[in-house]
Every structure is written in C-alpha cells, then in structure tokens.
Amino acid sequence: MQGCFLRFYVHEGARHQRELVWEWLLRQASQMGIRGGSAFRAMAGFGRHHVVHENHFFELAGSIAVEVEFIVTDEEAERLVQLVREQNVRAFYARIPAQFGVLNPDKEDSGP
C-alpha cells in the first residue's frame, strides 16, 4: 500500500483540553480508525530556539519532545492533520511518503 509516515513533535508536558497532547493525538487517531500509532520520548534535542535539552536532569521534566508517529494512508494523514489544525494544537510535523503492509497477515489484519 502507498501512504505516508506522519510524525508529530510535541513538548512532553504540552496539554490540550487538560490532556497531554501526545495522549490526545493517539486517542484521536484511534477514534478515527487509524490502525496504530506510537509515542516516543526523546533523549535529547533542540528546536527553533537552538537550546539543547537532555533527559538527564529531573528538573527538565516536560521540556523534552515526544514523537508521535503513524503510518497511514494519505487520506488518514490529511484528516488527522486537519483535526490538529482545527483544534488549534501547536505541533511540528513531518509527512514522508511510505510503502507499507503486513507480511503474513492473519484474519484480524485489515486493509484501509
């Protein structure tokens, strides 16, 4: 199948409607019927202000980025990006073309 790799970068402690943004993104994607998604905490990084943040100190909790990623059809990606835009959630994202599928699928695997 053809689609894209959709990744959002959000601050670990960022919230939308009292919910952590990375949790909100996963929940919204699940409710849209997207087949899966994952969230990963960064070890270190920097953003537009070029300040390096590392995950070594307790006092930096919440300043590290979380990557929330999905491998989706182009339609699913467009719907999720549009929802984030409409909900006024601030997030950097990357959308990369991808070919994907399930090798040796079982009965519970389904296509889009």
C-alpha positions as a printed Julia matrix, in Angstrom:
112×3 Matrix{Float64}:
   0.0     0.0    0.0
   1.04    3.58  -0.54
   0.63    6.26   2.09
   2.84    8.22   4.41
   4.78    8.24   7.62
   3.25   11.0    9.73
   5.18   12.2   12.76
   4.3    14.95  15.22
   6.77   16.53  17.63
   5.24   17.97  20.8
   6.57   19.02  24.2
   6.24   16.29  26.77
   4.11   18.39  29.12
   2.04   20.22  26.48
  -1.7    19.91  27.05
  -4.86   20.28  25.0
  -8.19   20.3   26.82
  -6.44   19.17  30.04
  -4.96   16.09  28.29
  -1.33   15.63  27.31
  -1.06   16.42  23.6
   0.71   13.16  22.77
  -2.07   11.2   24.5
  -4.71   13.33  22.76
  -3.14   12.61  19.35
  -3.1     8.85  19.97
  -6.71    8.89  21.22
  -7.94   10.98  18.29
  -6.17    8.75  15.77
  -7.66    5.64  17.37
 -11.16    7.16  17.27
 -10.62    7.97  13.56
  -9.95    4.3   12.88
  -6.22    4.64  12.25
  -4.73    1.19  12.72
  -1.88    2.14  15.07
   0.34    4.83  16.45
   3.23    5.19  18.86
   4.71    7.86  21.11
   8.42    8.05  21.97
  10.25   10.34  24.41
  13.36   11.97  23.04
  16.69   11.5   24.81
  17.93   14.94  23.76
  17.24   17.55  21.14
  16.8    21.17  20.22
  14.14   23.18  18.48
  13.68   26.56  16.91
  15.41   28.35  19.8
  18.53   26.15  19.43
  18.62   25.29  23.13
  19.72   21.69  23.67
  17.56   19.8   26.15
  18.71   16.47  27.54
  16.83   13.91  29.53
  19.46   13.72  32.31
  18.01   16.01  34.94
  14.77   15.7   36.85
  14.15   19.46  36.69
  13.9    19.27  32.88
  10.77   17.14  33.07
   8.33   18.37  30.46
  10.9    20.15  28.29
  11.82   17.11  26.18
   9.99   16.38  22.94
   7.7    13.43  22.34
   7.45   11.98  18.84
   4.0    10.68  17.96
   4.01    8.71  14.75
   1.63    6.93  12.45
   1.96    5.05   9.15
  -1.26    5.89   7.37
  -2.98    6.39   4.05
  -2.8     9.89   2.58
  -6.49   10.4    3.42
  -5.96    9.42   7.06
  -2.96   11.75   7.31
  -4.93   14.63   5.86
  -7.82   14.05   8.28
  -5.52   13.93  11.31
  -3.5    17.0   10.28
  -6.75   18.88   9.63
  -8.09   17.94  13.08
  -4.91   19.21  14.75
  -5.2    22.43  12.74
  -8.9    22.88  13.62
  -8.28   22.21  17.31
  -5.53   24.85  17.3
  -2.95   22.42  18.69
   0.6    23.68  18.15
   2.76   20.86  16.79
   5.61   20.48  14.34
   5.05   17.6   11.93
   6.71   15.68   9.13
   4.9    13.77   6.4
   7.05   11.36   4.39
   5.88    9.06   1.56
   5.81    5.41   2.63
   5.01    2.0    1.29
   3.55   -0.27   3.95
   1.76   -3.52   4.56
   1.57   -6.58   6.8
   3.68   -9.6    5.97
   1.9   -12.91   6.58
  -1.35  -11.27   7.76
  -3.81  -13.12   9.96
  -7.61  -12.89   9.93
  -7.66   -9.84  12.21
  -5.42   -7.75   9.91
  -7.39   -5.47   7.67
  -6.55   -3.01   4.96
  -7.64    0.6    4.95
